[in-house]
Amino acid sequence: METSAVVDFTGAWNGAPYQFSLAALRGKLDVNLKNGRILSIEPGFGRLLGVLAMAQWIKRLQLDFSDIYQEGLTFNSITGTLIY
């Protein structure tokens, strides 16, 4: 499985460059992940949803159930925006 990630960060603070402060930082973080696996969580109910997902039916017809029995939670895409 080949995971791809695009992360875009835009940040600014009021002041000169030498006056940087995390407390004063304001910005936006955009994240787009595709075709990956999160190993550090137990998927539980998410794994059941993956079995029922229509997008996964082609994999099931090809008898590919690797996302069910492998460790972690498999995902097709995760997209998010954080504004702070």
N, C-alpha and C positions, 0 to 999 in steps of 0.2 A: 504494500500500500504506500503510495507516495503522497505525503501531506504537503499542501502548499499554504502559505500564510502571507497576507498583506496587512501590514500595520502602518497606519498613518497617524502621526502625532503632530499637533499644532499647539504651541504654547507661547504665553507672553506674561510679562509682569510689568507693573508700573515702576519705572526706575531705570537707572543706567545698567549696563551689562554687569558691572562689578557689584551691583546691589541685588543680585539674585537671591531669592528666598523661596523655599518650597511653600511656605504659608501664603505668599502673595501670588503664586503661580496660578494662572487661569488658562484653560485650553480645552482641547477636544482630542479624543483618542478613538479612532475607527479601526476595528479589527474584522478581518474576513479570513476564516479558516476553511479549508476544503479537504475532504477525504482523510480523516484521521481517527485517532483512538486516544481516549483519555484513560490512562492506566491507573490513576490514583483514586478512582471512585468505584463504588459498587453500583452497577447499572440498575438492578432491581426492575422497577416498573418500566424504565426506559427500554430495557431489552425486550419486554413484551410488546411495547409499541413498535419497536423495530421489526418484529415478526409480522405485525399486522399492516405495516406501512405499504401502500400501493407502489411506491417508488422502489421498494425492495423485491417486488414480485419477480422481476426478471432474474435476480440473483437466486431466488428460490427455485424457479423453473430450471436453472442451470445446476441445481442441487448444491449451491454455495451457501452454507449455513455458518461460515467462519465467524461472522459477527455475533453469533449467538453463543458459541462455546469458547471463544478466545477471551482472555483477560481484558477487563476494562469496558468502556462504552464506546462503540464505533459511531462516528457521525459523518454525514455527507457534507454538511456545511454548518458553520456557526458564524453569525454576523452580529456585531454589536457596536454601539456608539456610547462613549462615556464623555459627558460634558462636566467639567469641574471648574 
